[in-house]
Amino acid sequence: MALPPNIKIDRLQSKPIIDVSSFDLSRANRDPNNIERLQRNPKAAINPSIGLIIVTRLTHAISRQVIPKRVWRMLVIYDMIIASMRNPYQLYPHDYLMKPIIDMVPEFLRPNHFTVIRMILTPLVLILLLLEIYDYGVPLFIIVAFTDAIDGSLARWRRQVTQWGTFYDPIADKLLILSVILLILIQHVNPLIAYIIIGLEVLMVIGGWYKRRNGAKMQANVWGKIKMLLQFFGVMFLLLSLWLGVDMFIPISNGTLILAVLFAIVALLTYSL
């Protein structure tokens, strides 16, 4: 597998490094402070996330058991390659499936509008679920969660990607998913899974805040997207079980959320919102 010219492998320490002389300093928005930081510590160009530091120190033994060193190293290299080549306007496969829906969105509606709508409707979803009005709460949850696919595809198709959106869009997702997890999952599934999911998400938010404060560009990677999708399906299966009274959905929800935890660990180690 060919690597970009600015990414090399330190065979003595078995770690990826970056040649700062060929590094695209536009990634740091040409901020003198960021340029000086990259020149002083090239590894900071890979992942300055405080979440990585916390996880590697607190869960080092666990990560060695769950993710072999060679596999983790390849995941980091893969994520670095994708990040170095990623065009924020490059379309994902699901964007083509969303194209008919995107064409129906009025021109005056921007992607950030859907993000704000998702934040506003989240409390209403929680109220309906808390009152066990599942006939309205569950469909509304699915609709509100679907706005996440709309705003992302809309931003890429209409080339309206913004720094505000890349940061607050995943925050809106976390508010929706984590609040439902706190409200529903702890009562009906293993609470330990809920606490682990919430803890990992908090670390990702801290890491995102740290990177944003240091002028780094924010962009979710593929592991974070898979993690969020699994969390959505895990919560949806549980809500469908409560709504329709189908108990078989509960173990499916449990297994999906456990898989989401594994992808969340990978996403945090490679850093992703």
Backbone as numpy.savetxt, mean C-alpha at the origin, in Angstrom:
# Nx Ny Nz CAx CAy CAz Cx Cy Cz
19.02 -11.70 -14.94 18.16 -10.50 -14.94 19.04 -9.27 -14.94
18.91 -8.45 -15.96 19.74 -7.25 -16.08 19.24 -6.18 -15.14
20.18 -5.50 -14.47 19.85 -4.44 -13.55 20.09 -3.09 -14.20
19.35 -2.05 -13.78 19.66 -0.71 -14.26 21.10 -0.35 -13.92
21.73 0.52 -14.72 23.15 0.80 -14.53 23.49 1.40 -13.18
22.52 2.03 -12.50 22.83 2.66 -11.23 22.60 1.73 -10.04
22.20 0.46 -10.31 21.97 -0.50 -9.23 22.97 -1.64 -9.37
23.71 -1.92 -8.32 24.70 -2.99 -8.31 24.51 -3.84 -7.06
25.19 -4.97 -7.02 25.10 -5.86 -5.87 26.46 -5.94 -5.20
26.47 -5.66 -3.89 27.68 -5.81 -3.09 27.79 -7.28 -2.70
28.64 -8.04 -3.37 28.73 -9.48 -3.16 29.33 -9.82 -1.80
30.10 -8.94 -1.22 30.68 -9.21 0.09 29.63 -9.11 1.19
28.76 -8.08 1.10 27.75 -7.90 2.12 26.39 -8.42 1.67
26.30 -8.91 0.43 25.04 -9.44 -0.12 23.91 -8.43 -0.03
24.23 -7.16 -0.31 23.22 -6.12 -0.26 23.25 -5.31 -1.54
22.07 -4.85 -2.00 22.05 -3.98 -3.18 22.55 -2.60 -2.82
23.32 -1.98 -3.69 23.80 -0.62 -3.47 23.52 0.19 -4.72
23.63 1.50 -4.59 23.35 2.38 -5.71 24.55 3.27 -5.97
24.93 3.35 -7.22 25.99 4.24 -7.63 25.43 5.66 -7.71
25.78 6.49 -6.74 25.20 7.83 -6.65 25.57 8.68 -7.86
26.73 8.42 -8.44 27.16 9.26 -9.56 26.23 9.15 -10.74
25.52 7.98 -10.86 24.59 7.81 -11.98 23.15 7.85 -11.52
22.93 8.18 -10.26 21.57 8.19 -9.73 20.83 9.43 -10.23
19.57 9.23 -10.57 18.75 10.33 -11.07 18.33 11.21 -9.90
18.99 12.34 -9.77 18.73 13.21 -8.63 17.39 13.91 -8.73
16.71 13.77 -9.87 15.37 14.35 -9.95 14.42 13.64 -9.01
14.76 12.40 -8.61 13.93 11.68 -7.67 13.88 12.40 -6.33
14.90 13.10 -6.01 14.93 13.85 -4.75 14.46 15.28 -4.95
13.80 15.51 -6.09 13.30 16.85 -6.41 14.43 17.89 -6.43
15.67 17.39 -6.62 16.85 18.26 -6.66 16.97 19.14 -5.41
16.47 18.62 -4.30 16.62 19.31 -3.02 18.07 19.16 -2.57
18.79 20.26 -2.30 20.20 20.16 -1.89 20.38 19.28 -0.66
19.42 19.32 0.27 19.54 18.49 1.46 19.47 17.02 1.11
18.57 16.67 0.18 18.46 15.27 -0.23 19.67 14.82 -1.02
20.19 15.70 -1.89 21.37 15.35 -2.68 22.55 15.09 -1.75
22.71 15.96 -0.75 23.81 15.78 0.20 23.63 14.48 0.99
22.37 14.18 1.35 22.12 12.95 2.09 22.44 11.72 1.25
22.09 11.73 -0.04 22.37 10.60 -0.91 23.87 10.41 -1.11
24.60 11.52 -1.23 26.03 11.42 -1.43 26.73 10.94 -0.17
26.19 11.31 0.98 26.80 10.90 2.24 26.44 9.45 2.59
25.25 9.02 2.21 24.78 7.68 2.53 24.01 7.12 1.35
24.68 6.46 0.40 24.02 5.96 -0.80 22.87 5.00 -0.49
22.96 4.25 0.62 21.91 3.29 0.93 20.60 3.98 1.23
20.65 5.26 1.59 19.42 5.99 1.87 18.58 6.14 0.62
19.20 6.00 -0.55 18.46 6.11 -1.80 17.55 4.91 -2.00
17.89 3.80 -1.34 17.08 2.60 -1.49 15.83 2.68 -0.63
16.01 2.97 0.64 14.86 2.94 1.53 15.20 3.66 2.83
14.84 4.93 2.97 15.10 5.63 4.21 13.98 5.45 5.22
13.06 4.50 4.96 11.87 4.38 5.79 12.21 3.96 7.21
11.66 4.68 8.16 11.84 4.29 9.56 11.12 2.98 9.83
10.09 2.68 9.02 9.40 1.41 9.18 10.32 0.24 8.94
11.23 0.35 7.97 12.18 -0.72 7.71 13.08 -0.94 8.91
13.56 0.15 9.51 14.44 0.05 10.67 13.73 -0.64 11.82
12.49 -0.24 12.08 11.74 -0.82 13.20 11.50 -2.30 12.98
11.05 -2.65 11.77 10.71 -4.05 11.51 11.93 -4.95 11.55
13.04 -4.51 10.95 14.21 -5.35 10.90 14.81 -5.56 12.29
14.60 -4.61 13.19 15.13 -4.76 14.54 14.20 -5.57 15.45
12.89 -5.31 15.33 11.95 -5.96 16.23 11.52 -7.34 15.74
11.53 -7.56 14.43 11.05 -8.84 13.90 12.11 -9.54 13.05
13.37 -9.33 13.41 14.46 -9.94 12.62 14.34 -11.46 12.61
14.14 -12.03 13.80 14.06 -13.49 13.89 12.85 -14.01 13.12
11.71 -13.27 13.22 10.50 -13.73 12.53 10.67 -13.67 11.01
11.24 -12.56 10.54 11.40 -12.39 9.10 12.33 -13.43 8.51
13.33 -13.87 9.29 14.25 -14.91 8.79 13.51 -16.23 8.64
12.49 -16.45 9.50 11.71 -17.67 9.40 10.69 -17.60 8.26
10.05 -16.44 8.12 8.98 -16.29 7.13 9.54 -16.08 5.73
10.55 -15.21 5.60 11.09 -14.86 4.30 12.59 -15.18 4.29
13.03 -16.20 3.57 14.46 -16.50 3.49 15.25 -15.29 3.00
16.50 -15.21 3.43 17.33 -14.05 3.12 17.45 -13.83 1.62
17.67 -14.90 0.87 17.83 -14.75 -0.58 16.55 -14.27 -1.24
15.40 -14.79 -0.77 14.12 -14.37 -1.34 13.86 -12.90 -1.02
14.13 -12.51 0.25 13.90 -11.11 0.64 14.79 -10.18 -0.18
16.06 -10.59 -0.40 16.97 -9.75 -1.18 16.48 -9.57 -2.61
15.95 -10.65 -3.21 15.44 -10.55 -4.57 14.19 -9.67 -4.63
13.36 -9.72 -3.57 12.18 -8.86 -3.53 12.58 -7.39 -3.48
13.60 -7.10 -2.68 14.08 -5.71 -2.58 14.63 -5.25 -3.91
15.43 -6.09 -4.57 16.02 -5.74 -5.86 14.91 -5.53 -6.90
13.92 -6.43 -6.89 12.81 -6.30 -7.84 12.08 -4.98 -7.62
11.81 -4.66 -6.35 11.09 -3.42 -6.06 11.92 -2.21 -6.47
13.25 -2.25 -6.29 14.11 -1.15 -6.69 14.08 -0.96 -8.20
14.11 -2.08 -8.93 14.10 -2.00 -10.39 12.79 -1.39 -10.88
11.67 -1.88 -10.33 10.37 -1.36 -10.72 10.26 0.12 -10.39
10.74 0.50 -9.18 10.65 1.90 -8.78 11.50 2.80 -9.67
12.68 2.28 -10.10 13.56 3.09 -10.93 13.03 3.26 -12.34
12.17 2.31 -12.78 11.66 2.36 -14.14 10.21 2.85 -14.19
9.58 2.97 -13.02 8.15 3.23 -12.98 7.79 4.63 -13.43
6.89 4.71 -14.39 6.30 5.96 -14.81 4.97 6.09 -14.09
4.75 7.19 -13.34 3.50 7.29 -12.58 2.26 7.23 -13.45
2.38 7.50 -14.74 1.24 7.46 -15.64 1.14 6.13 -16.39
2.04 5.21 -16.10 1.98 3.91 -16.77 0.75 3.15 -16.30
0.01 2.58 -17.22 -1.24 1.92 -16.90 -1.01 0.50 -16.40
-1.80 0.13 -15.39 -1.82 -1.25 -14.91 -2.85 -2.03 -15.72
-2.78 -3.38 -15.67 -3.76 -4.18 -16.44 -5.21 -3.86 -16.08
-5.48 -3.62 -14.77 -6.87 -3.37 -14.39 -7.36 -2.00 -14.88
-6.41 -1.11 -15.24 -6.83 0.19 -15.76 -7.59 0.04 -17.07
-7.22 -0.95 -17.87 -7.92 -1.17 -19.14 -9.34 -1.70 -18.89
-9.48 -2.50 -17.83 -10.82 -2.98 -17.48 -11.69 -1.83 -16.95
-11.04 -0.85 -16.32 -11.77 0.28 -15.76 -12.09 1.35 -16.79
-11.54 1.25 -18.00 -11.69 2.31 -19.00 -13.15 2.66 -19.29
-14.08 1.70 -19.46 -15.47 2.09 -19.71 -16.06 2.92 -18.58
-15.70 2.60 -17.35 -16.21 3.37 -16.20 -15.56 4.75 -16.17
-14.26 4.81 -16.47 -13.55 6.09 -16.47 -14.16 7.04 -17.51
-14.57 6.48 -18.65 -15.15 7.32 -19.70 -16.47 7.95 -19.27
-17.14 7.36 -18.29 -18.41 7.89 -17.83 -18.25 8.94 -16.73
-17.02 9.10 -16.22 -16.78 10.08 -15.15 -16.71 11.48 -15.77
-17.51 12.43 -15.28 -17.49 13.79 -15.84 -16.10 14.42 -15.74
-15.80 15.30 -16.66 -14.48 15.91 -16.71 -14.16 16.75 -15.48
-15.19 17.32 -14.84 -14.92 18.19 -13.70 -14.54 17.41 -12.44
-14.80 16.08 -12.44 -14.42 15.26 -11.30 -12.97 14.82 -11.46
-12.17 15.11 -10.45 -10.77 14.74 -10.46 -10.54 13.57 -9.50
-9.41 12.86 -9.65 -9.14 11.71 -8.77 -9.18 12.06 -7.28
-8.67 13.24 -6.91 -8.65 13.62 -5.51 -10.05 13.80 -4.94
-11.01 14.10 -5.81 -12.39 14.22 -5.35 -12.89 12.88 -4.83
-12.56 11.79 -5.52 -12.98 10.46 -5.07 -12.30 10.09 -3.77
-11.06 10.51 -3.59 -10.36 10.25 -2.33 -11.07 10.94 -1.17
-11.45 12.20 -1.38 -12.16 12.95 -0.34 -13.53 12.33 -0.07
-14.23 11.92 -1.13 -15.53 11.27 -0.95 -15.39 10.00 -0.11
-14.32 9.24 -0.35 -14.09 8.02 0.42 -13.88 8.33 1.90
-13.15 9.40 2.18 -12.93 9.81 3.58 -14.24 10.23 4.23
-15.09 10.95 3.49 -16.34 11.46 4.06 -17.34 10.33 4.31
-17.40 9.34 3.40 -18.38 8.26 3.52 -17.96 7.17 4.50
-16.68 7.12 4.85 -16.22 6.08 5.79 -16.97 6.11 7.11
-17.19 7.28 7.75 -17.97 7.27 9.01 -19.39 6.75 8.82
-20.01 7.05 7.68 -21.36 6.55 7.43 -21.36 5.03 7.33
-20.36 4.47 6.67 -20.24 3.01 6.60 -20.12 2.42 8.00
-19.31 3.03 8.83 -19.10 2.52 10.19 -20.38 2.59 11.01
-21.13 3.67 10.87 -22.39 3.81 11.61 -23.37 2.71 11.21
-23.51 2.47 9.92 -24.43 1.44 9.44 -24.01 0.05 9.92
-22.71 -0.23 9.90 -22.24 -1.53 10.36 -22.38 -1.66 11.87
-22.12 -0.56 12.58 -22.25 -0.60 14.04 -23.69 -0.87 14.45
-24.64 -0.31 13.72 -26.06 -0.52 14.00 -26.58 -1.83 13.39
-25.64 -2.58 12.74 -25.97 -3.86 12.10 -27.04 -3.71 11.02
-26.99 -2.58 10.33 -27.88 -2.38 9.17 -27.09 -2.84 7.94
-26.92 -4.15 7.83 -26.05 -4.71 6.80 -26.63 -4.57 5.39
-27.95 -4.46 5.28 -28.55 -4.32 3.95 -28.06 -3.06 3.24
-27.69 -2.06 4.00 -27.16 -0.82 3.42 -25.66 -0.68 3.67
-25.21 -1.15 4.82 -23.81 -0.96 5.19 -22.84 -1.74 4.31
-23.15 -3.01 4.02 -22.24 -3.83 3.21 -22.16 -3.33 1.77
-23.30 -3.10 1.07 -23.19 -2.54 -0.29 -22.46 -1.20 -0.32
-22.72 -0.34 0.70 -22.05 0.95 0.73 -20.55 0.78 0.92
-20.14 -0.18 1.76 -18.71 -0.46 1.93 -18.07 -0.85 0.61
-18.72 -1.74 -0.14 -18.16 -2.19 -1.42 -18.07 -1.01 -2.40
-19.09 -0.15 -2.43 -19.07 1.00 -3.33 -17.96 1.97 -2.96
-17.85 2.26 -1.66 -16.82 3.20 -1.20 -15.43 2.64 -1.48
-15.24 1.33 -1.24 -13.94 0.72 -1.51 -13.63 0.75 -3.01
-14.68 0.64 -3.84 -14.47 0.65 -5.29 -13.97 1.99 -5.79
-14.25 3.06 -5.04 -13.74 4.37 -5.47 -12.22 4.41 -5.48
-11.58 3.50 -4.74 -10.12 3.43 -4.77 -9.62 3.04 -6.15
-10.31 2.08 -6.79 -9.93 1.69 -8.15 -10.23 2.81 -9.14
-11.31 3.55 -8.88 -11.68 4.62 -9.81 -10.66 5.74 -9.78
-10.29 6.22 -8.58 -9.40 7.39 -8.55 -8.01 7.07 -9.08
-7.52 5.86 -8.83 -6.20 5.50 -9.36 -6.19 5.42 -10.88
-7.17 4.70 -11.43 -7.25 4.58 -12.90 -7.53 5.94 -13.55
-8.40 6.73 -12.92 -8.72 8.05 -13.45 -7.47 8.94 -13.50
-6.64 8.87 -12.45 -5.43 9.69 -12.41 -4.45 9.29 -13.51
-4.36 7.99 -13.78 -3.42 7.54 -14.81 -3.95 7.78 -16.23
-5.24 7.53 -16.45 -5.80 7.75 -17.79 -5.80 9.22 -18.17
-6.12 10.10 -17.22 -6.21 11.53 -17.51 -4.95 12.29 -17.10
-3.93 11.56 -16.70 -2.65 12.16 -16.34 -2.84 13.27 -15.30
-3.50 12.88 -14.22 -3.78 13.83 -13.14 -3.20 13.33 -11.82
-2.06 12.65 -11.88 -1.38 12.17 -10.68 -0.78 13.35 -9.93
-1.04 13.42 -8.63 -0.51 14.51 -7.80 0.17 13.92 -6.57
1.06 14.71 -5.96 1.71 14.28 -4.73 0.68 14.14 -3.60
-0.32 15.03 -3.58 -1.36 14.93 -2.56 -2.09 13.60 -2.69
-2.43 13.24 -3.91 -3.17 12.01 -4.13 -2.36 10.77 -3.82
-1.07 10.76 -4.20 -0.26 9.57 -3.95 -0.05 9.33 -2.46
-0.18 10.38 -1.64 -0.02 10.20 -0.19 -1.36 9.93 0.48
-2.40 10.73 0.17 -3.65 10.64 0.90 -4.59 9.56 0.36
-4.38 9.10 -0.86 -5.21 8.00 -1.37 -5.03 6.74 -0.53
-3.78 6.27 -0.27 -3.65 5.11 0.60 -4.08 5.38 2.04
-3.94 6.65 2.49 -4.42 6.97 3.83 -5.94 6.78 3.91
-6.66 7.22 2.87 -8.11 7.03 2.84 -8.46 5.54 2.83
-7.68 4.73 2.10 -7.91 3.28 2.09 -7.75 2.70 3.48
-6.69 3.13 4.17 -6.43 2.60 5.51 -7.52 3.00 6.49
-8.01 4.24 6.38 -9.09 4.67 7.26 -10.32 3.79 7.10
-10.63 3.45 5.84 -11.80 2.62 5.58 -11.59 1.19 6.06
-10.51 0.56 5.60 -10.27 -0.86 5.90 -10.01 -1.07 7.38
-9.12 -0.27 7.97 -8.73 -0.48 9.36 -9.87 -0.18 10.32
-10.69 0.82 10.00 -11.82 1.11 10.88 -12.83 -0.03 10.88
-13.05 -0.63 9.71 -13.96 -1.78 9.64 -13.35 -2.98 10.37
-12.03 -3.15 10.25 -11.35 -4.22 10.97 -11.52 -4.05 12.47
-11.33 -2.81 12.96 -11.49 -2.55 14.39 -12.92 -2.81 14.84
-13.88 -2.50 13.99 -15.28 -2.61 14.36 -15.81 -4.02 14.25
-15.42 -4.74 13.20 -16.03 -6.04 12.89 -15.09 -7.21 13.12
-13.86 -7.08 12.62 -12.96 -8.23 12.59 -12.61 -8.71 14.00
-12.36 -7.78 14.92 -11.96 -8.17 16.27 -13.07 -8.96 16.96
-14.33 -8.69 16.62 -15.44 -9.37 17.26 -15.70 -10.76 16.69
-15.43 -10.94 15.39 -15.87 -12.17 14.73 -14.73 -13.07 14.26
-13.50 -12.58 14.25 -12.36 -13.39 13.81 -11.28 -13.25 14.87
-10.17 -13.93 14.69 -9.06 -13.88 15.64 -8.58 -12.44 15.82
-8.69 -11.87 17.02 -8.26 -10.48 17.23 -6.78 -10.27 16.96
-5.96 -11.32 17.13 -4.53 -11.18 16.91 -4.23 -10.76 15.48
-4.99 -11.30 14.51 -4.80 -10.93 13.11 -5.09 -9.45 12.92
-6.15 -8.97 13.55 -6.52 -7.56 13.44 -5.44 -6.66 14.01
-4.89 -7.04 15.18 -3.86 -6.22 15.82 -2.58 -6.18 14.97
-2.23 -7.32 14.37 -1.03 -7.36 13.52 -1.22 -6.48 12.29
-2.38 -6.58 11.65 -2.67 -5.75 10.47 -2.59 -4.27 10.82
-3.21 -3.90 11.92 -3.21 -2.49 12.32 -1.80 -2.02 12.64
-1.02 -2.86 13.36 0.36 -2.49 13.69 1.22 -2.27 12.46
1.10 -3.16 11.46 1.87 -3.01 10.23 1.47 -1.75 9.48
0.17 -1.47 9.44 -0.30 -0.27 8.74 0.20 1.00 9.42
0.24 1.00 10.75 0.75 2.17 11.48 2.22 2.40 11.13
3.00 1.32 11.06 4.42 1.45 10.70 4.57 2.02 9.29
3.69 1.60 8.37 3.76 2.11 7.01 3.43 3.60 6.96
2.46 4.01 7.75 2.11 5.44 7.79 3.28 6.25 8.34
3.91 5.74 9.41 5.08 6.44 9.97 6.20 6.52 8.93
6.43 5.41 8.23 7.46 5.42 7.19 7.13 6.38 6.07
5.85 6.43 5.67 5.46 7.37 4.63 5.64 8.81 5.05
5.29 9.11 6.31 5.48 10.47 6.83 6.96 10.83 6.85
7.80 9.87 7.25 9.24 10.12 7.33 9.82 10.41 5.95
9.42 9.61 4.96 9.93 9.81 3.60 9.43 11.13 3.02
8.16 11.44 3.26 7.60 12.69 2.73 8.30 13.89 3.36
8.61 13.82 4.65 9.29 14.91 5.34 10.68 15.15 4.77
11.31 14.07 4.29 12.65 14.18 3.72 12.64 14.43 2.22
11.48 14.74 1.67 11.40 15.14 0.27 11.35 14.00 -0.72
11.21 12.75 -0.24 11.17 11.61 -1.16 9.81 11.53 -1.83
9.79 11.06 -3.06 8.53 10.88 -3.78 7.83 9.63 -3.27
6.53 9.76 -3.07 5.73 8.67 -2.53 5.08 7.90 -3.68
5.20 6.56 -3.60 4.54 5.74 -4.62 4.40 4.32 -4.10
3.19 3.81 -4.08 2.96 2.45 -3.61 3.54 1.46 -4.61
4.08 0.33 -4.08 4.61 -0.68 -4.98 3.63 -1.83 -5.12
4.02 -2.83 -5.89 3.11 -3.91 -6.24 2.71 -4.71 -5.01
3.63 -4.86 -4.04 3.32 -5.64 -2.84 2.25 -4.93 -2.01
2.33 -3.62 -1.92 1.33 -2.86 -1.19 -0.04 -2.96 -1.85
-0.07 -2.95 -3.18 -1.34 -3.06 -3.88 -1.98 -4.42 -3.66
-1.15 -5.48 -3.71 -1.68 -6.83 -3.46 -2.18 -6.94 -2.02
-1.42 -6.38 -1.09 -1.81 -6.40 0.32 -3.15 -5.73 0.53
-3.34 -4.55 -0.06 -4.60 -3.83 0.10 -5.76 -4.59 -0.53
-5.52 -5.23 -1.68 -6.57 -6.00 -2.34 -6.99 -7.19 -1.47
-6.01 -7.87 -0.87 -6.32 -9.01 0.00 -7.07 -8.55 1.25
-6.69 -7.41 1.80 -7.41 -6.89 2.95 -8.86 -6.59 2.61
-9.07 -6.00 1.44 -10.44 -5.68 1.02 -11.28 -6.95 0.90
-10.74 -7.98 0.22 -11.51 -9.21 0.04 -11.73 -9.92 1.37
-10.71 -9.86 2.26 -10.88 -10.48 3.57 -12.00 -9.84 4.35
-12.05 -8.52 4.37 -13.12 -7.80 5.07 -14.46 -8.03 4.38
-14.47 -8.03 3.04 -15.72 -8.21 2.30 -16.32 -9.58 2.56
-15.49 -10.64 2.59 -16.01 -11.98 2.87 -16.64 -12.04 4.27
-16.01 -11.38 5.24 -16.57 -11.37 6.59 -17.90 -10.63 6.63
-17.98 -9.48 5.95 -19.22 -8.72 5.93 -20.33 -9.49 5.20
-19.97 -10.18 4.13 -20.96 -11.00 3.41 -21.48 -12.12 4.30
-20.60 -12.67 5.12 -21.02 -13.72 6.05 -22.04 -13.19 7.05
-21.80 -11.98 7.58 -22.73 -11.37 8.53 -24.04 -10.97 7.85
-23.93 -10.51 6.62 -25.10 -10.02 5.89 -26.00 -11.15 5.43
-25.37 -12.20 4.83 -26.14 -13.29 4.23 -26.29 -14.48 5.17
-25.56 -14.47 6.30 -25.63 -15.59 7.22 -24.96 -16.84 6.71
-23.91 -16.68 5.89 -23.18 -17.82 5.32 -21.87 -17.98 6.09
-21.82 -18.99 6.98 -20.65 -19.15 7.85 -19.39 -19.56 7.10
-19.54 -20.15 5.91 -18.37 -20.63 5.18 -17.46 -19.47 4.75
-17.99 -18.25 4.73 -17.17 -17.10 4.34 -16.18 -16.69 5.43
-16.45 -17.10 6.68 -15.57 -16.68 7.79 -14.18 -17.29 7.68
-14.02 -18.63 7.48 -12.66 -19.17 7.29 -11.98 -18.64 6.03
-12.76 -18.34 4.99 -12.17 -17.75 3.78 -11.62 -16.37 4.10
-12.38 -15.60 4.87 -11.92 -14.27 5.30 -10.67 -14.39 6.14
-10.66 -15.34 7.06 -9.50 -15.54 7.94 -8.25 -15.85 7.14
-8.35 -16.79 6.20 -7.19 -17.17 5.39 -6.71 -16.04 4.50
-7.66 -15.28 3.93 -7.29 -14.14 3.07 -6.54 -13.08 3.85
-6.98 -12.81 5.08 -6.32 -11.78 5.89 -4.95 -12.23 6.37
-4.78 -13.53 6.65 -3.45 -14.04 7.01 -2.50 -13.86 5.83
-2.98 -14.15 4.62 -2.16 -13.93 3.43 -1.84 -12.45 3.26
-2.80 -11.59 3.60 -2.57 -10.15 3.52 -1.48 -9.71 4.48
-1.40 -10.35 5.66 -0.34 -10.02 6.63 1.03 -10.33 6.05
1.16 -11.47 5.37 2.45 -11.84 4.77 2.86 -10.82 3.71
1.93 -10.41 2.87 2.24 -9.41 1.86 2.51 -8.04 2.50
1.87 -7.77 3.63 2.13 -6.50 4.33 3.55 -6.46 4.85
4.06 -7.61 5.33 5.45 -7.66 5.81 6.41 -7.41 4.65
6.14 -8.05 3.50 6.99 -7.83 2.33 6.92 -6.37 1.89
5.70 -5.82 1.88 5.52 -4.42 1.46 6.28 -3.47 2.38
6.27 -3.76 3.68 6.95 -2.88 4.63 8.46 -3.01 4.51
8.96 -4.22 4.28 10.40 -4.41 4.13 10.93 -3.74 2.86
10.11 -3.74 1.82 10.53 -3.06 0.57 10.05 -1.64 0.53
9.32 -1.25 1.53 8.60 0.00 1.74 7.52 0.28 0.72
6.30 0.27 1.23 5.16 0.62 0.42 4.08 1.18 1.30
3.41 2.19 0.82 2.18 2.64 1.44 1.06 1.75 0.92
